Amino acid sequence: MDISSVIVGARPEVALQVKQSLEALDGVEVHTVAEDGRMIVTIESPSEQDTVKTYEVISILPGVLSVAMVYHQVESNPDEEV
């Protein structure tokens, strides 16, 4: 499991639409939206490659100005541990 935290900067006037677009993506959760359009977002995915793809999709969403990774962690799958 790959877990990342990102700060998404969106144009304030379309922040709610960006939030909805983000929440429509698999494994993406929006935790807060500031008045200036900044959002705290987590991405949970099965692999680093999937996280990169999601990060790239977020960066090209209409209204998104920036995406900055703040935290990244890889956790093992407890079902696969010996």
Stockholm file with secondary structure:
# STOCKHOLM 1.0

chainA/1-82         MDISSVIVGARPEVALQVKQSLEALDGVEVHTVAEDGRMIVTIESPSEQDTVKTYEVISILPGVLSVAMVYHQVESNPDEEV
#=GR chainA/1-82 SS CEEEEEEEEECGGGHHHHHHHHHTSTTEEEEEECTTSEEEEEEEESSHHHHHHHHHHHHTSTTEEEEEEEEEEECCCGGGCC
#=GC SS_cons        CEEEEEEEEECGGGHHHHHHHHHTSTTEEEEEECTTSEEEEEEEESSHHHHHHHHHHHHTSTTEEEEEEEEEEECCCGGGCC
//
